[in-house]
Amino acid sequence: MRINGVEERIAVPTEIGIMPRVMPQSFITIASLNLDDLTLAKETVLGSANNLYASQNNLYLADSIWEYSDYNGTIPIEAGMLVKSIYFPNLGTTQKTAISKFSLDNGKVTFVGLGVAPGNILNQFSMDEYNN
């Protein structure tokens, strides 16, 4: 990135967080610019999102995740495990949505937490915030 024409790193490795339960495909940088004094606050995470929603105080990133299990759901298979059909001939999948919340407090961007809900989100207009 460039600030006043000077090239700077967006983040050094020790400043990069990881979105839990999301299979990262890229980096996401959330930046906040104070228009009074032009200070920049940012948070960079290794993750991905296919929908974004922002309220006045919070920002939400949503990404589809898939959970795999055997035919009756008794053997959960973690993301990233090597799975061969000979071991799991009746493999089932469940689509869920991981939603990461970031606080936007006076220009400071902070990761708050992550929740998982069943199903998927149609688009960013299908998201809203209720009771923070």
DOKOL-77222 format. One record per residue: chain; residue number from 1; residue in three letters; x, y, z of N, C-alpha, C in turn. Coordinates in pm, whole numbers. Last residue first. Example, Ala and Ser with C-alpha at 12.3 -4.5 7.8 and 13.67 -1.06 7.14 Angstrom:
% residues 2
SITE   unit   pos   code      n.u      n.v      n.w     ca.u     ca.v     ca.w      c.u      c.v      c.w
SITE      A     2    SER     1285     -225      708     1367     -106      714     1290        3      787
SITE      A     1    ALA     1319     -569      780     1230     -450      780     1320     -330      780
***
This chain:
% residues 132
SITE   unit   pos   code      n.u      n.v      n.w     ca.u     ca.v     ca.w      c.u      c.v      c.w
SITE      A   132    ASN    -2658     -606     1843    -2512     -604     1833    -2457     -738     1787
SITE      A   131    ASN    -2931     -674     1796    -2874     -665     1931    -2722     -680     1931
SITE      A   130    TYR    -2862     -777     1473    -2968     -768     1574    -2903     -771     1711
SITE      A   129    GLU    -2794     -704     1136    -2743     -713     1273    -2860     -693     1370
SITE      A   128    ASP    -2805     -897      834    -2846     -783      916    -2789     -805     1055
SITE      A   127    MET    -2811    -1028      500    -2750    -1016      633    -2799     -890      702
SITE      A   126    SER    -2888    -1029      245    -2957    -1124      331    -2903    -1119      474
SITE      A   125    PHE    -2721     -877      104    -2847     -813      141    -2933     -906      227
SITE      A   124    GLN    -2515    -1044       28    -2492     -951      139    -2619     -882      185
SITE      A   123    ASN    -2691    -1359      -31    -2604    -1248      -70    -2590    -1151       47
SITE      A   122    LEU    -2762    -1609       93    -2793    -1581      -47    -2700    -1472     -101
SITE      A   121    ILE    -2567    -1818      292    -2625    -1684      278    -2646    -1657      129
SITE      A   120    ASN    -2646    -2155      399    -2562    -2055      334    -2639    -1923      321
SITE      A   119    GLY    -2648    -2388      681    -2693    -2332      554    -2595    -2232      495
SITE      A   118    PRO    -2603    -2306     1031    -2632    -2401      923    -2675    -2327      797
SITE      A   117    ALA    -2329    -2104     1148    -2472    -2127     1135    -2496    -2228     1022
SITE      A   116    VAL    -2084    -2004     1375    -2116    -2092     1262    -2265    -2119     1265
SITE      A   115    GLY    -1883    -1719     1459    -1994    -1808     1484    -2021    -1890     1358
SITE      A   114    LEU    -1612    -1553     1612    -1665    -1625     1497    -1780    -1714     1542
SITE      A   113    GLY    -1498    -1223     1717    -1522    -1366     1730    -1582    -1423     1604
SITE      A   112    VAL    -1361     -976     1687    -1442    -1004     1806    -1463    -1153     1824
SITE      A   111    PHE    -1086     -792     1583    -1158     -919     1565    -1230     -951     1694
SITE      A   110    THR    -1105     -444     1536    -1069     -553     1626    -1153     -676     1594
SITE      A   109    VAL    -1001     -128     1443    -1059     -252     1392    -1010     -368     1478
SITE      A   108    LYS    -1076      201     1532     -996       83     1563    -1070      -42     1517
SITE      A   107    GLY    -1260      404     1485    -1153      384     1389    -1064      265     1416
SITE      A   106    ASN    -1439      370     1701    -1362      494     1685    -1241      476     1595
SITE      A   105    ASP    -1453       45     1632    -1471      133     1746    -1380      255     1734
SITE      A   104    LEU    -1574     -203     1492    -1524      -78     1436    -1549       30     1541
SITE      A   103    SER    -1510     -549     1529    -1561     -425     1588    -1496     -307     1519
SITE      A   102    PHE    -1602     -823     1334    -1499     -726     1366    -1566     -601     1421
SITE      A   101    LYS    -1685    -1163     1310    -1727    -1029     1349    -1605     -945     1386
SITE      A   100    SER    -1751    -1413     1074    -1652    -1348     1159    -1696    -1205     1184
SITE      A    99    ILE    -1927    -1699     1023    -1942    -1553     1025    -1844    -1495     1125
SITE      A    98    ALA    -1962    -1971      816    -1880    -1915      924    -1889    -1763      914
SITE      A    97    THR    -2223    -2181      736    -2164    -2050      711    -2089    -2006      835
SITE      A    96    LYS    -2237    -2512      590    -2258    -2417      698    -2195    -2284      659
SITE      A    95    GLN    -2343    -2813      450    -2296    -2677      425    -2334    -2589      544
SITE      A    94    THR    -2229    -3134      488    -2324    -3036      540    -2266    -2898      515
SITE      A    93    THR    -2201    -3458      340    -2153    -3321      359    -2266    -3234      412
SITE      A    92    GLY    -2089    -3799      375    -2193    -3697      367    -2134    -3560      390
SITE      A    91    LEU    -1976    -4101      236    -1940    -3970      288    -2054    -3871      269
SITE      A    90    ASN    -1961    -4385      224    -2088    -4313      233    -2066    -4175      295
SITE      A    89    PRO    -1699    -4476      228    -1778    -4494      106    -1910    -4415      108
SITE      A    88    PHE    -1429    -4407      349    -1557    -4345      379    -1648    -4357      257
SITE      A    87    TYR    -1220    -4552      242    -1236    -4548      388    -1373    -4495      429
SITE      A    86    ILE    -1245    -4513      -27    -1243    -4651       21    -1259    -4658      173
SITE      A    85    SER    -1225    -4239      -66    -1357    -4299      -70    -1358    -4444      -22
SITE      A    84    LYS    -1018    -4065      157    -1028    -4152       41    -1161    -4225       47
SITE      A    83    VAL     -895    -3762      271    -1009    -3853      274    -1011    -3933      144
SITE      A    82    LEU     -694    -3590      478     -690    -3666      354     -800    -3771      361
SITE      A    81    MET     -825    -3294      622     -788    -3434      634     -786    -3500      496
SITE      A    80    GLY     -927    -3039      575     -786    -3060      551     -741    -3204      567
SITE      A    79    ALA    -1169    -3043      830    -1122    -2984      705     -972    -3006      693
SITE      A    78    GLU    -1240    -3358      989    -1197    -3219      994    -1151    -3173      856
SITE      A    77    ILE    -1518    -3545     1008    -1392    -3539      937    -1352    -3393      930
SITE      A    76    PRO    -1698    -3733     1250    -1670    -3605     1184    -1532    -3607     1121
SITE      A    75    ILE    -1885    -3997     1254    -1741    -3975     1246    -1717    -3841     1175
SITE      A    74    THR    -2160    -3995     1250    -2094    -4027     1376    -1944    -4003     1373
SITE      A    73    GLY    -2324    -3962     1028    -2282    -3844     1101    -2205    -3871     1229
SITE      A    72    ASN    -2376    -4180      875    -2474    -4147      978    -2430    -4032     1068
SITE      A    71    TYR    -2167    -4185      683    -2307    -4192      640    -2407    -4155      749
SITE      A    70    ASP    -1927    -3945      815    -1964    -4072      755    -2115    -4075      733
SITE      A    69    SER    -1883    -3601      707    -1899    -3705      808    -1930    -3837      737
SITE      A    68    TYR    -1776    -3262      671    -1790    -3396      617    -1806    -3496      731
SITE      A    67    GLU    -1875    -2936      613    -1837    -3034      713    -1870    -3171      657
SITE      A    66    TRP    -1776    -2644      457    -1837    -2775      440    -1786    -2866      549
SITE      A    65    ILE    -1860    -2298      457    -1772    -2406      495    -1849    -2537      478
SITE      A    64    SER    -1874    -1972      322    -1929    -2107      327    -1822    -2205      370
SITE      A    63    ASP    -1844    -1675      513    -1787    -1766      414    -1849    -1904      432
SITE      A    62    ALA    -1870    -1333      595    -1932    -1466      594    -1872    -1549      481
SITE      A    61    LEU    -1791    -1077      810    -1749    -1148      691    -1805    -1289      700
SITE      A    60    TYR    -1904     -771      939    -1919     -916      939    -1872     -972      805
SITE      A    59    LEU    -1842     -503     1156    -1830     -554     1020    -1831     -706     1029
SITE      A    58    ASN    -1993     -242     1357    -1936     -375     1335    -1931     -409     1187
SITE      A    57    ASN    -2119        5     1379    -2016      -30     1476    -1944     -162     1450
SITE      A    56    GLN    -2299       34     1169    -2225      151     1212    -2106      113     1302
SITE      A    55    SER    -2236     -264      977    -2327     -174     1047    -2243      -53     1089
SITE      A    54    ALA    -2178     -456      690    -2126     -359      786    -2241     -279      845
SITE      A    53    TYR    -2105     -767      547    -2209     -676      596    -2145     -583      698
SITE      A    52    LEU    -2016     -979      281    -1974     -880      379    -2095     -797      418
SITE      A    51    ASN    -1933    -1300      147    -2031    -1194      177    -1978    -1106      288
SITE      A    50    ASN    -1725    -1469      121    -1802    -1445       -1    -1916    -1347       23
SITE      A    49    ALA    -1390    -1474      232    -1530    -1442      259    -1601    -1424      126
SITE      A    48    SER    -1100    -1600      399    -1176    -1568      279    -1319    -1540      320
SITE      A    47    GLY     -772    -1550      541     -906    -1606      536     -972    -1575      404
SITE      A    46    LEU     -572    -1392      751     -565    -1495      648     -700    -1564      648
SITE      A    45    VAL     -615    -1043      809     -634    -1183      847     -617    -1272      725
SITE      A    44    THR     -542     -729      943     -524     -820      831     -536     -963      881
SITE      A    43    GLU     -664     -416     1019     -654     -553     1069     -643     -643      947
SITE      A    42    LYS     -582      -70     1082     -615     -184      996     -596     -315     1070
SITE      A    41    ALA     -606      282     1068     -604      162     1151     -645       46     1062
SITE      A    40    LEU     -462      591     1002     -512      466      943     -497      353     1044
SITE      A    39    THR     -541      937     1027     -473      818     1079     -542      694     1023
SITE      A    38    LEU     -648     1186      953     -596     1097      849     -512      981      903
SITE      A    37    ASP     -793     1340     1126     -646     1349     1135     -573     1256     1038
SITE      A    36    ASP    -1057     1313     1014    -1014     1435     1082     -861     1448     1085
SITE      A    35    LEU    -1100     1063      908    -1098     1175      815    -1057     1306      880
SITE      A    34    ASN     -942      771      965     -999      884     1037     -987     1006      948
SITE      A    33    LEU    -1004      471      812     -934      598      794    -1009      707      869
SITE      A    32    SER     -951      134      841    -1035      244      887     -952      372      880
SITE      A    31    ALA     -958     -180      674     -890      -55      709     -992       51      748
SITE      A    30    ILE     -896     -511      660    -1003     -416      691     -934     -290      741
SITE      A    29    THR     -782     -744      438     -742     -630      519     -861     -537      535
SITE      A    28    ILE     -732    -1080      392     -835     -976      397     -782     -866      487
SITE      A    27    PHE     -575    -1305      170     -566    -1218      286     -678    -1116      277
SITE      A    26    SER     -699    -1628       68     -638    -1498       45     -620    -1427      178
SITE      A    25    GLN     -808    -1857      144     -774    -1849        3     -700    -1720      -28
SITE      A    24    PRO     -848    -2070      423     -802    -1943      366     -765    -1955      219
SITE      A    23    MET    -1126    -2202      539    -1014    -2246      458     -962    -2124      382
SITE      A    22    VAL    -1219    -2132      866    -1231    -2091      727    -1106    -2139      654
SITE      A    21    ARG    -1172    -2188     1134    -1269    -2271     1061    -1286    -2234      915
SITE      A    20    PRO    -1059    -1854     1219    -1080    -1996     1250    -1188    -2059     1163
SITE      A    19    MET     -853    -1651     1045     -995    -1670     1070    -1017    -1819     1098
SITE      A    18    ILE     -560    -1526     1184     -618    -1635     1105     -764    -1648     1144
SITE      A    17    GLY     -367    -1219     1150     -447    -1317     1222     -500    -1424     1127
SITE      A    16    ILE      -62    -1062     1132     -167    -1126     1054     -237    -1232     1138
SITE      A    15    GLU      159     -959     1252       36     -880     1264      -83     -946     1194
SITE      A    14    THR      377    -1111     1189      329    -1118     1328      201    -1038     1350
SITE      A    13    PRO      427    -1040      913      368    -1169      951      314    -1176     1094
SITE      A    12    VAL      306     -703      864      417     -797      878      358     -927      930
SITE      A    11    ALA       98     -544      622      115     -607      753      241     -691      749
SITE      A    10    ILE      144     -378      406       12     -377      467       20     -436      607
SITE      A     9    ARG      439     -186      384      375     -317      393      237     -299      454
SITE      A     8    GLU      446      110      177      456       43      306      395      -96      296
SITE      A     7    GLU      564      377      -18      521      237      -15      548      177      122
SITE      A     6    VAL      440      700      -19      546      613       34      492      471       44
SITE      A     5    GLY      226      860      -89      322      826     -193      435      735     -148
SITE      A     4    ASN       71      861      144      138      985      100      249      956        0
SITE      A     3    ILE      111      525      140       60      633      224      140      757      192
SITE      A     2    ARG       30      235      -36      105      361      -35       33      460       55
SITE      A     1    MET       85     -117        0        0        0        0       89      123        0
***
